[in-house]
Amino acid sequence: MKIIIIGNGFDLNLGLKTSYKDFIESSYFKGLLEENNSLAIYLMDKNNLNNWVDIEKEITQYSMYIQDIDPNVKNNFEALKVALSKYLLEVQEGEIDQDSQAFKMIQEEIWTAEKIYNFNYTSTVYKVAELLGITDIASKHSYVHGSIENMDIIFGVEDKARIRQNHIFLKKSYNKNYGETDIGKFLKDEHDLIIFGHSLGITDSSYFKNYIYKLIHEFNIPQLKFYYYGENGYDEMMIMLDDYTNNNLTEFKHNNNFIPIDSSKK
């Protein structure tokens, strides 16, 4: 069995402006600022300070920072989700780079893949499939965190994030649709695995940490392709794998057919 896992780096590699930084610079986010949305103001301050921001990580800090001075935390959070969804609905209609590694990966791998788990909210996988003349993509494809089509994306922080108890709605698992995907079942078996544009980071660690750790000893993966972007992307990937394997990167690499691919190179 071959499984493809897709993260936001997939859309970015296709040439679409789907990063959080792009969203913060959009008119949709500026609309939140005009409405004095305290969460948006907090995120803008962080973005101005660092010239980038990881919204999902900053939401954790926001929960502790805001304390009890803002009774509208839930409304502000919901407004942020709606604005993000509207922004992504617009940018997903941009032109797709058919010379990108993301496009080529789907072109080469989709025919033998049995499942595609998509951590994005966009429909770009379907757009690529349409360009390739693939008609049965829906039978293989599964959104892990929902899609923007129904305006109810699964967005927020992981269960272990340190937030105030009365801010439970900030957790992804709070969403009524959370857990509908069967990704956990397939990440227990031996199969080829392709990961494109997903950092395996802390915001999705519940899906990957135990799985990666098991790959040290329990079974060998026939082929494990990790697409990263540039040297910084490679460093980030190695740091995360080192953490998830409890500093056993050597065994992880020896016991699996690990294939790192730089997606910045066409």
Backbone as CSV, one residue per row, in Angstrom:
resi,resn,N_x,N_y,N_z,CA_x,CA_y,CA_z,C_x,C_y,C_z
1,MET,0.838,-1.195,0.000,0.000,0.000,0.000,0.874,1.247,0.000
2,LYS,0.455,2.250,-0.734,1.147,3.537,-0.748,0.194,4.622,-0.256
3,ILE,0.682,5.428,0.705,-0.095,6.521,1.274,0.622,7.837,1.009
4,ILE,-0.132,8.855,0.594,0.399,10.199,0.394,-0.189,11.114,1.466
5,ILE,0.674,11.850,2.147,0.242,12.829,3.147,0.650,14.210,2.660
6,ILE,-0.299,15.130,2.646,-0.083,16.456,2.086,-0.298,17.529,3.148
7,GLY,0.623,18.497,3.183,0.500,19.647,4.069,0.535,20.939,3.270
8,ASN,0.592,22.072,3.960,0.491,23.370,3.287,1.633,23.614,2.309
9,GLY,2.788,22.987,2.541,3.891,23.147,1.611,3.551,22.668,0.210
10,PHE,2.576,21.789,0.108,2.110,21.298,-1.199,1.487,22.443,-1.985
11,ASP,0.562,23.172,-1.368,-0.086,24.305,-2.037,0.920,25.399,-2.366
12,LEU,1.835,25.663,-1.434,2.850,26.689,-1.656,3.743,26.316,-2.827
13,ASN,4.105,25.042,-2.929,4.951,24.572,-4.017,4.243,24.685,-5.356
14,LEU,2.930,24.606,-5.339,2.140,24.769,-6.560,2.051,26.230,-6.986
15,GLY,2.564,27.137,-6.123,2.569,28.560,-6.458,1.427,29.351,-5.871
16,LEU,0.702,28.777,-4.923,-0.448,29.453,-4.324,-0.061,30.110,-2.999
17,LYS,-0.600,31.285,-2.737,-0.256,32.048,-1.538,-1.138,31.642,-0.362
18,THR,-0.863,30.471,0.174,-1.702,29.920,1.242,-1.035,29.961,2.615
19,SER,0.091,30.664,2.743,0.755,30.723,4.045,0.004,31.647,4.990
20,TYR,0.258,31.487,6.285,-0.363,32.375,7.274,0.100,33.809,7.064
21,LYS,1.342,33.991,6.657,1.849,35.343,6.400,1.062,36.003,5.268
22,ASP,0.776,35.233,4.211,-0.034,35.754,3.105,-1.418,36.155,3.605
23,PHE,-1.992,35.325,4.451,-3.324,35.606,5.004,-3.308,36.888,5.831
24,ILE,-2.283,37.054,6.653,-2.199,38.235,7.521,-2.054,39.516,6.703
25,GLU,-1.481,39.402,5.507,-1.318,40.572,4.653,-2.535,40.824,3.763
26,SER,-3.568,39.995,3.896,-4.739,40.087,3.015,-5.790,41.061,3.552
27,SER,-6.720,41.420,2.683,-7.824,42.304,3.080,-8.761,41.608,4.063
28,TYR,-8.821,40.280,4.006,-9.689,39.533,4.925,-9.193,39.689,6.362
29,PHE,-7.885,39.626,6.542,-7.326,39.793,7.885,-7.430,41.249,8.329
30,LYS,-7.201,42.174,7.410,-7.301,43.593,7.743,-8.720,43.944,8.184
31,GLY,-9.692,43.237,7.640,-11.072,43.449,8.065,-11.277,43.108,9.535
32,LEU,-10.575,42.063,9.997,-10.647,41.692,11.411,-10.034,42.787,12.281
33,LEU,-8.944,43.383,11.811,-8.301,44.458,12.560,-9.228,45.660,12.677
34,GLU,-9.939,45.951,11.604,-10.876,47.081,11.611,-12.027,46.847,12.572
35,GLU,-12.317,45.580,12.837,-13.382,45.235,13.788,-12.853,45.107,15.211
36,ASN,-11.574,45.464,15.409,-10.924,45.377,16.725,-10.946,43.963,17.299
37,ASN,-10.755,42.987,16.421,-10.652,41.591,16.859,-9.335,41.428,17.625
38,SER,-9.419,41.159,18.927,-8.218,41.134,19.769,-7.246,40.032,19.366
39,LEU,-7.749,38.899,18.864,-6.876,37.820,18.417,-6.094,38.249,17.183
40,ALA,-6.775,38.900,16.240,-6.111,39.381,15.032,-5.057,40.432,15.377
41,ILE,-5.379,41.319,16.303,-4.427,42.355,16.727,-3.191,41.708,17.348
42,TYR,-3.411,40.698,18.178,-2.299,39.981,18.812,-1.409,39.324,17.760
43,LEU,-2.026,38.663,16.781,-1.262,37.982,15.728,-0.507,38.976,14.853
44,MET,-1.111,40.123,14.583,-0.434,41.149,13.793,0.795,41.678,14.528
45,ASP,0.674,41.883,15.822,1.818,42.343,16.618,2.958,41.330,16.546
46,LYS,2.623,40.045,16.648,3.648,38.998,16.580,4.281,38.954,15.193
47,ASN,3.471,39.135,14.165,3.966,39.110,12.793,4.915,40.288,12.543
48,ASN,4.546,41.454,13.054,5.394,42.636,12.891,6.718,42.471,13.624
49,LEU,6.685,41.754,14.734,7.886,41.551,15.539,8.855,40.580,14.873
50,ASN,8.322,39.504,14.285,9.159,38.435,13.738,9.183,38.372,12.217
51,ASN,8.308,39.148,11.579,8.126,39.108,10.121,7.564,37.775,9.648
52,TRP,7.039,36.979,10.549,6.340,35.743,10.230,5.586,35.322,11.494
53,VAL,4.651,34.429,11.347,3.914,33.969,12.522,3.318,32.598,12.249
54,ASP,3.404,31.709,13.231,2.730,30.416,13.185,1.449,30.582,13.994
55,ILE,0.349,30.794,13.291,-0.904,31.133,13.962,-1.301,30.079,14.983
56,GLU,-1.174,28.804,14.623,-1.637,27.745,15.512,-0.841,27.725,16.822
57,LYS,0.457,28.016,16.748,1.272,28.064,17.963,0.978,29.329,18.763
58,GLU,0.756,30.439,18.075,0.507,31.697,18.767,-0.849,31.718,19.465
59,ILE,-1.796,30.926,18.969,-3.110,30.858,19.622,-2.961,30.363,21.058
60,THR,-2.017,29.441,21.274,-1.751,28.946,22.627,-1.295,30.088,23.528
61,GLN,-0.355,30.880,23.033,0.146,32.003,23.816,-0.943,33.046,24.045
62,TYR,-1.764,33.238,23.036,-2.863,34.205,23.129,-3.819,33.828,24.250
63,SER,-4.117,32.542,24.366,-5.036,32.078,25.405,-4.534,32.464,26.793
64,MET,-3.233,32.337,27.020,-2.670,32.677,28.320,-2.508,34.188,28.480
65,TYR,-2.210,34.867,27.391,-1.950,36.304,27.425,-3.221,37.104,27.694
66,ILE,-4.315,36.694,27.031,-5.526,37.504,27.062,-6.187,37.503,28.439
67,GLN,-5.897,36.454,29.227,-6.466,36.298,30.571,-7.986,36.440,30.514
68,ASP,-8.551,37.212,31.416,-10.014,37.339,31.442,-10.477,38.717,30.990
69,ILE,-9.592,39.460,30.305,-9.950,40.836,29.958,-10.814,40.922,28.709
70,ASP,-10.920,39.842,27.964,-11.701,39.864,26.728,-12.755,38.759,26.766
71,PRO,-14.020,39.112,26.932,-15.079,38.096,26.973,-15.447,37.555,25.595
72,ASN,-14.810,38.090,24.545,-15.191,37.714,23.176,-14.166,36.808,22.504
73,VAL,-13.381,36.069,23.293,-12.344,35.218,22.719,-12.944,34.229,21.720
74,LYS,-14.029,33.594,22.073,-14.637,32.601,21.187,-15.123,33.238,19.890
75,ASN,-15.799,34.368,19.997,-16.285,35.054,18.798,-15.128,35.511,17.916
76,ASN,-14.058,36.004,18.540,-12.892,36.446,17.774,-12.231,35.282,17.054
77,PHE,-12.167,34.143,17.714,-11.580,32.946,17.128,-12.423,32.461,15.951
78,GLU,-13.732,32.443,16.123,-14.618,32.010,15.043,-14.521,32.957,13.851
79,ALA,-14.409,34.247,14.122,-14.281,35.232,13.044,-12.979,35.024,12.276
80,LEU,-11.913,34.657,12.993,-10.636,34.372,12.347,-10.760,33.172,11.410
81,LYS,-11.442,32.128,11.866,-11.629,30.928,11.035,-12.409,31.258,9.759
82,VAL,-13.445,32.061,9.898,-14.257,32.434,8.729,-13.425,33.247,7.741
83,ALA,-12.652,34.204,8.259,-11.820,35.042,7.389,-10.772,34.198,6.673
84,LEU,-10.161,33.262,7.385,-9.169,32.372,6.775,-9.802,31.526,5.684
85,SER,-10.990,31.012,5.944,-11.684,30.179,4.952,-11.992,30.976,3.697
86,LYS,-12.475,32.199,3.865,-12.805,33.035,2.709,-11.551,33.380,1.912
87,TYR,-10.465,33.632,2.626,-9.207,33.943,1.945,-8.733,32.752,1.113
88,LEU,-8.757,31.562,1.700,-8.295,30.371,0.989,-9.200,30.016,-0.189
89,LEU,-10.498,30.278,-0.055,-11.413,30.042,-1.174,-11.004,30.876,-2.381
90,GLU,-10.512,32.061,-2.111,-10.102,32.944,-3.203,-8.764,32.519,-3.799
91,VAL,-7.757,32.286,-2.951,-6.412,32.032,-3.476,-6.268,30.645,-4.102
92,GLN,-7.142,29.708,-3.752,-7.029,28.380,-4.357,-7.378,28.392,-5.844
93,GLU,-7.950,29.507,-6.296,-8.287,29.629,-7.715,-7.119,30.142,-8.544
94,GLY,-5.959,30.363,-7.899,-4.793,30.844,-8.634,-4.242,29.808,-9.592
95,GLU,-3.353,30.251,-10.458,-2.765,29.355,-11.463,-1.814,28.368,-10.809
96,ILE,-1.915,27.123,-11.189,-1.085,26.060,-10.628,0.182,25.871,-11.458
97,ASP,1.305,25.820,-10.777,2.596,25.618,-11.428,2.759,24.135,-11.776
98,GLN,2.602,23.822,-13.047,2.671,22.429,-13.477,4.109,21.908,-13.599
99,ASP,5.074,22.803,-13.403,6.473,22.380,-13.395,6.986,22.150,-11.975
100,SER,6.131,22.334,-10.987,6.537,22.212,-9.587,6.711,20.754,-9.183
101,GLN,7.478,20.552,-8.113,7.657,19.203,-7.582,6.340,18.638,-7.078
102,ALA,5.478,19.491,-6.532,4.183,19.026,-6.019,3.337,18.433,-7.137
103,PHE,3.286,19.132,-8.261,2.510,18.650,-9.410,3.101,17.348,-9.938
104,LYS,4.431,17.310,-10.050,5.097,16.113,-10.570,4.916,14.919,-9.643
105,MET,4.913,15.184,-8.334,4.718,14.083,-7.378,3.368,13.415,-7.584
106,ILE,2.314,14.228,-7.690,0.979,13.659,-7.920,0.954,12.923,-9.250
107,GLN,1.553,13.518,-10.258,1.589,12.912,-11.592,2.242,11.533,-11.579
108,GLU,3.280,11.387,-10.767,4.026,10.130,-10.731,3.458,9.109,-9.757
109,GLU,2.929,9.580,-8.634,2.586,8.670,-7.535,1.107,8.325,-7.412
110,ILE,0.248,9.136,-7.971,-1.176,8.969,-7.716,-1.721,7.643,-8.231
111,TRP,-1.136,7.134,-9.280,-1.673,5.927,-9.918,-1.547,4.696,-9.025
112,THR,-0.534,4.673,-8.184,-0.317,3.515,-7.311,-0.657,3.806,-5.845
113,ALA,-1.092,5.022,-5.555,-1.458,5.373,-4.176,-2.862,4.882,-3.869
114,GLU,-3.041,4.367,-2.671,-4.365,3.911,-2.254,-5.096,4.945,-1.418
115,LYS,-4.321,5.798,-0.738,-4.947,6.823,0.097,-4.158,8.120,0.008
116,ILE,-4.878,9.248,0.043,-4.271,10.576,0.150,-4.901,11.264,1.360
117,TYR,-4.083,11.580,2.347,-4.573,12.296,3.525,-4.116,13.747,3.422
118,ASN,-5.080,14.630,3.324,-4.817,16.032,3.047,-5.045,16.870,4.303
119,PHE,-3.972,17.490,4.822,-4.086,18.352,5.990,-4.445,19.790,5.613
120,ASN,-4.542,20.066,4.313,-4.954,21.388,3.854,-6.474,21.489,3.842
121,TYR,-6.955,22.711,3.698,-8.401,22.947,3.606,-8.844,23.173,2.161
122,THR,-7.886,23.319,1.263,-8.181,23.685,-0.122,-8.501,22.469,-0.989
123,SER,-8.950,22.760,-2.206,-9.295,21.681,-3.151,-8.234,21.530,-4.236
124,THR,-7.002,21.924,-3.950,-5.962,21.908,-4.980,-5.643,20.503,-5.480
125,VAL,-5.780,19.496,-4.631,-5.540,18.124,-5.081,-6.488,17.778,-6.228
126,TYR,-7.733,18.189,-6.102,-8.714,17.937,-7.156,-8.373,18.713,-8.431
127,LYS,-7.855,19.926,-8.262,-7.502,20.740,-9.424,-6.324,20.120,-10.177
128,VAL,-5.339,19.622,-9.427,-4.208,18.942,-10.063,-4.692,17.680,-10.772
129,ALA,-5.558,16.930,-10.117,-6.087,15.702,-10.714,-6.839,16.002,-12.006
130,GLU,-7.602,17.087,-12.001,-8.349,17.463,-13.203,-7.400,17.781,-14.356
131,LEU,-6.314,18.504,-14.050,-5.328,18.829,-15.083,-4.661,17.574,-15.632
132,LEU,-4.566,16.547,-14.800,-3.937,15.289,-15.208,-4.928,14.308,-15.827
133,GLY,-6.189,14.685,-15.835,-7.201,13.806,-16.420,-7.585,12.642,-15.523
134,ILE,-7.376,12.799,-14.213,-7.719,11.744,-13.249,-9.138,11.977,-12.738
135,THR,-9.980,10.975,-12.834,-11.394,11.159,-12.490,-11.813,10.491,-11.177
136,ASP,-10.980,9.609,-10.630,-11.401,8.856,-9.452,-10.677,9.297,-8.175
137,ILE,-10.215,10.552,-8.133,-9.435,11.029,-7.002,-10.221,11.013,-5.696
138,ALA,-11.522,11.251,-5.766,-12.347,11.343,-4.555,-12.347,10.044,-3.758
139,SER,-12.218,8.919,-4.442,-12.244,7.629,-3.758,-10.983,7.395,-2.938
140,LYS,-9.929,8.127,-3.254,-8.658,7.967,-2.538,-8.421,9.073,-1.527
141,HIS,-9.065,10.195,-1.718,-8.731,11.425,-1.001,-9.556,11.611,0.265
142,SER,-8.886,12.107,1.318,-9.584,12.366,2.581,-9.028,13.622,3.227
143,TYR,-9.927,14.558,3.578,-9.517,15.744,4.336,-9.380,15.362,5.807
144,VAL,-8.230,15.675,6.398,-8.014,15.368,7.814,-8.649,16.422,8.700
145,HIS,-8.591,17.673,8.257,-9.098,18.782,9.068,-10.222,19.544,8.389
146,GLY,-10.977,18.846,7.565,-12.108,19.484,6.911,-11.672,20.338,5.727
147,SER,-12.656,20.899,5.034,-12.366,21.731,3.867,-13.065,23.077,4.008
148,ILE,-12.662,24.011,3.163,-13.250,25.349,3.222,-14.612,25.404,2.544
149,GLU,-14.985,24.356,1.858,-16.246,24.376,1.131,-17.454,24.535,2.062
150,ASN,-17.380,23.898,3.249,-18.514,23.994,4.176,-18.290,25.021,5.275
151,MET,-17.160,25.776,5.190,-16.853,26.858,6.147,-16.820,26.363,7.591
152,ASP,-16.377,25.142,7.792,-16.269,24.598,9.146,-14.959,23.836,9.270
153,ILE,-13.868,24.549,9.050,-12.547,23.911,9.095,-12.173,23.539,10.527
154,ILE,-11.413,22.446,10.663,-10.916,22.021,11.973,-9.592,22.747,12.194
155,PHE,-9.642,23.784,12.981,-8.527,24.711,13.129,-8.309,24.997,14.608
156,GLY,-7.034,25.086,15.019,-6.763,25.381,16.417,-5.505,24.702,16.915
157,VAL,-5.524,24.285,18.179,-4.328,23.726,18.821,-4.542,22.261,19.184
158,GLU,-3.428,21.582,19.463,-3.481,20.181,19.873,-3.959,20.045,21.317
159,ASP,-4.339,18.827,21.707,-4.865,18.583,23.050,-3.890,18.965,24.154
160,LYS,-2.598,18.777,23.899,-1.603,19.019,24.939,-1.195,20.483,25.064
161,ALA,-1.736,21.323,24.205,-1.401,22.744,24.271,-1.878,23.339,25.599
162,ARG,-1.064,24.181,26.176,-1.387,24.784,27.474,-2.238,26.033,27.263
163,ILE,-3.545,25.836,27.309,-4.481,26.946,27.181,-5.387,26.968,28.407
164,ARG,-6.093,28.060,28.579,-7.029,28.161,29.698,-8.188,27.184,29.497
165,GLN,-8.646,26.612,30.570,-9.679,25.581,30.488,-10.948,26.096,29.829
166,ASN,-11.285,27.346,30.089,-12.511,27.892,29.495,-12.336,28.257,28.023
167,HIS,-11.134,28.021,27.496,-10.877,28.227,26.068,-10.811,26.894,25.323
168,ILE,-11.531,25.909,25.781,-11.540,24.574,25.189,-11.863,24.612,23.695
169,PHE,-12.614,25.614,23.276,-13.023,25.731,21.868,-11.835,26.015,20.947
170,LEU,-10.678,26.359,21.517,-9.487,26.591,20.703,-8.843,25.290,20.240
171,LYS,-9.226,24.165,20.830,-8.635,22.884,20.474,-9.305,22.297,19.224
172,LYS,-8.485,21.687,18.380,-9.026,21.042,17.186,-10.034,19.958,17.558
173,SER,-9.736,19.244,18.615,-10.604,18.134,19.021,-11.972,18.605,19.507
174,TYR,-12.132,19.898,19.750,-13.429,20.464,20.154,-14.431,20.389,19.006
175,ASN,-13.922,20.484,17.773,-14.784,20.471,16.596,-15.562,19.149,16.516
176,LYS,-16.838,19.224,16.243,-17.697,18.037,16.201,-17.278,17.045,15.114
177,ASN,-16.576,17.533,14.098,-16.159,16.660,12.995,-14.758,16.099,13.177
178,TYR,-14.108,16.456,14.273,-12.743,15.987,14.505,-12.749,14.466,14.718
179,GLY,-11.779,13.786,14.110,-11.651,12.348,14.311,-12.393,11.503,13.301
180,GLU,-13.051,12.135,12.323,-13.788,11.354,11.328,-12.864,10.640,10.342
181,THR,-11.670,11.167,10.122,-10.731,10.526,9.211,-10.171,9.241,9.817
182,ASP,-9.777,8.323,8.948,-9.241,7.040,9.421,-7.725,6.989,9.305
183,ILE,-7.064,8.136,9.316,-5.617,8.174,9.153,-4.894,7.373,10.232
184,GLY,-5.414,7.391,11.448,-4.775,6.651,12.536,-4.686,5.166,12.258
185,LYS,-5.714,4.622,11.612,-5.733,3.190,11.294,-4.639,2.838,10.293
186,PHE,-4.435,3.691,9.313,-3.457,3.388,8.271,-2.032,3.689,8.702
187,LEU,-1.854,4.508,9.718,-0.517,4.776,10.225,-0.123,3.762,11.296
188,LYS,-0.604,2.560,11.174,-0.221,1.468,12.065,0.347,0.289,11.288
189,ASP,0.221,0.332,9.965,0.610,-0.792,9.137,1.830,-0.461,8.294
190,GLU,2.375,-1.489,7.688,3.538,-1.322,6.816,3.077,-0.942,5.419
191,HIS,3.652,0.127,4.880,3.292,0.590,3.558,4.289,1.649,3.104
192,ASP,4.330,1.942,1.815,5.100,3.069,1.308,4.419,4.352,1.772
193,LEU,5.228,5.326,2.111,4.676,6.579,2.630,5.366,7.755,1.963
194,ILE,4.571,8.693,1.451,5.078,9.919,0.839,4.515,11.101,1.606
195,ILE,5.376,11.967,2.087,4.947,13.155,2.823,5.436,14.385,2.081
196,PHE,4.495,15.229,1.668,4.860,16.421,0.903,4.282,17.663,1.583
197,GLY,5.193,18.549,2.005,4.756,19.841,2.523,4.186,19.817,3.915
198,HIS,4.415,18.729,4.645,3.954,18.653,6.033,5.181,18.493,6.924
199,SER,5.323,19.384,7.895,6.517,19.381,8.734,6.473,18.339,9.840
200,LEU,5.319,17.668,10.008,5.118,16.730,11.119,5.242,17.450,12.471
201,GLY,5.025,18.760,12.449,5.276,19.601,13.612,4.338,19.392,14.776
202,ILE,4.561,20.176,15.824,3.873,20.010,17.095,2.365,20.182,16.966
203,THR,1.923,21.002,15.995,0.493,21.238,15.861,-0.261,20.012,15.348
204,ASP,0.465,19.037,14.804,-0.165,17.778,14.362,0.559,16.574,14.938
205,SER,1.233,16.756,16.060,2.063,15.683,16.625,1.256,14.458,17.035
206,SER,-0.020,14.637,17.350,-0.834,13.503,17.787,-0.970,12.444,16.704
207,TYR,-0.826,12.852,15.438,-0.936,11.901,14.334,0.369,11.148,14.082
208,PHE,1.498,11.791,14.321,2.762,11.276,13.820,3.769,10.819,14.860
209,LYS,3.748,11.362,16.047,4.839,11.115,16.988,5.006,9.633,17.305
210,ASN,3.931,8.962,17.690,4.036,7.535,18.026,4.390,6.696,16.806
211,TYR,3.848,7.076,15.657,4.120,6.335,14.424,5.598,6.397,14.065
212,ILE,6.178,7.597,14.080,7.589,7.760,13.750,8.460,6.994,14.740
213,TYR,8.088,7.038,16.005,8.876,6.334,17.020,8.894,4.822,16.759
214,LYS,7.762,4.272,16.344,7.678,2.831,16.086,8.566,2.412,14.915
215,LEU,8.825,3.344,14.014,9.636,2.997,12.841,11.095,2.717,13.185
216,ILE,11.497,3.018,14.413,12.884,2.737,14.807,13.128,1.235,14.843
217,HIS,12.148,0.478,15.380,12.380,-0.944,15.627,11.311,-1.876,15.039
218,GLU,10.047,-1.491,15.093,8.972,-2.465,14.902,8.869,-3.027,13.498
219,PHE,8.979,-2.195,12.479,8.907,-2.703,11.115,9.614,-1.738,10.178
220,ASN,10.024,-2.262,9.050,10.723,-1.452,8.062,9.748,-0.997,6.980
221,ILE,9.807,0.269,6.666,8.961,0.800,5.609,9.665,0.599,4.269
222,PRO,9.015,0.000,3.288,9.654,-0.229,1.992,10.207,1.062,1.382
223,GLN,9.422,2.137,1.477,9.868,3.406,0.925,9.225,4.548,1.705
224,LEU,10.068,5.463,2.178,9.599,6.572,3.001,10.143,7.861,2.409
225,LYS,9.327,8.544,1.578,9.765,9.763,0.907,9.301,10.993,1.689
226,PHE,10.248,11.847,2.064,9.952,13.102,2.736,10.374,14.258,1.826
227,TYR,9.416,15.023,1.348,9.727,16.214,0.564,9.882,17.403,1.527
228,TYR,10.991,18.103,1.420,11.240,19.289,2.238,11.590,20.444,1.299
229,TYR,11.671,21.684,1.854,11.939,22.835,0.997,13.219,23.527,1.438
230,GLY,14.291,23.358,0.663,15.550,24.033,0.937,16.262,23.520,2.176
231,GLU,17.415,24.125,2.460,18.227,23.681,3.589,17.517,23.870,4.920
232,ASN,16.815,24.992,5.064,16.074,25.219,6.314,15.002,24.149,6.511
233,GLY,14.366,23.776,5.414,13.344,22.736,5.493,13.927,21.400,5.903
234,TYR,15.117,21.110,5.391,15.784,19.856,5.758,16.149,19.862,7.241
235,ASP,16.666,20.986,7.711,17.037,21.096,9.128,15.816,20.905,10.025
236,GLU,14.720,21.553,9.668,13.490,21.440,10.467,12.988,19.999,10.488
237,MET,13.068,19.321,9.337,12.637,17.938,9.252,13.499,17.043,10.138
238,MET,14.808,17.242,10.108,15.715,16.431,10.913,15.510,16.676,12.416
239,ILE,15.272,17.923,12.788,15.026,18.249,14.194,13.775,17.527,14.696
240,MET,12.722,17.556,13.881,11.470,16.911,14.288,11.628,15.387,14.353
241,LEU,12.298,14.795,13.373,12.508,13.344,13.375,13.406,12.926,14.536
242,ASP,14.393,13.741,14.857,15.266,13.451,15.986,14.475,13.460,17.289
243,ASP,13.549,14.405,17.384,12.696,14.491,18.582,11.765,13.292,18.667
244,TYR,11.087,12.966,17.558,10.100,11.886,17.556,10.747,10.507,17.750
245,THR,12.026,10.371,17.393,12.719,9.085,17.563,13.534,9.035,18.854
246,ASN,13.352,10.043,19.697,14.124,10.106,20.953,15.625,10.015,20.686
247,ASN,16.079,10.846,19.740,17.509,10.940,19.399,18.069,9.642,18.810
248,ASN,17.229,8.944,18.051,17.656,7.697,17.399,17.562,7.805,15.877
249,LEU,18.033,8.933,15.355,17.961,9.139,13.910,18.736,8.076,13.132
250,THR,19.858,7.657,13.666,20.672,6.644,12.978,19.886,5.359,12.768
251,GLU,19.253,4.852,13.825,18.456,3.630,13.702,17.270,3.837,12.778
252,PHE,16.646,5.005,12.885,15.511,5.315,12.014,15.921,5.227,10.541
253,LYS,17.056,5.805,10.210,17.515,5.795,8.819,17.979,4.406,8.378
254,HIS,18.632,3.689,9.281,19.121,2.352,8.938,17.987,1.359,8.727
255,ASN,16.922,1.506,9.488,15.846,0.519,9.470,14.724,0.830,8.487
256,ASN,14.856,1.938,7.785,13.820,2.324,6.828,14.457,2.858,5.552
257,ASN,13.774,2.665,4.455,14.247,3.195,3.182,13.854,4.665,3.097
258,PHE,14.626,5.489,3.814,14.315,6.914,3.962,14.886,7.693,2.787
259,ILE,13.994,8.439,2.070,14.398,9.174,0.877,13.988,10.645,1.020
260,PRO,14.927,11.533,1.402,14.607,12.969,1.479,14.724,13.606,0.095
261,ILE,13.754,14.470,-0.242,13.731,15.112,-1.580,13.514,16.601,-1.393
262,ASP,14.371,17.404,-1.979,14.265,18.863,-1.904,13.255,19.360,-2.935
263,SER,12.122,19.823,-2.472,11.060,20.257,-3.393,11.316,21.644,-3.984
264,SER,12.392,22.320,-3.530,12.716,23.632,-4.082,13.406,23.504,-5.444
265,LYS,13.844,22.287,-5.777,14.550,22.042,-7.027,13.601,21.422,-8.051
266,LYS,13.461,22.072,-9.184,12.553,21.561,-10.224,13.280,20.615,-11.151
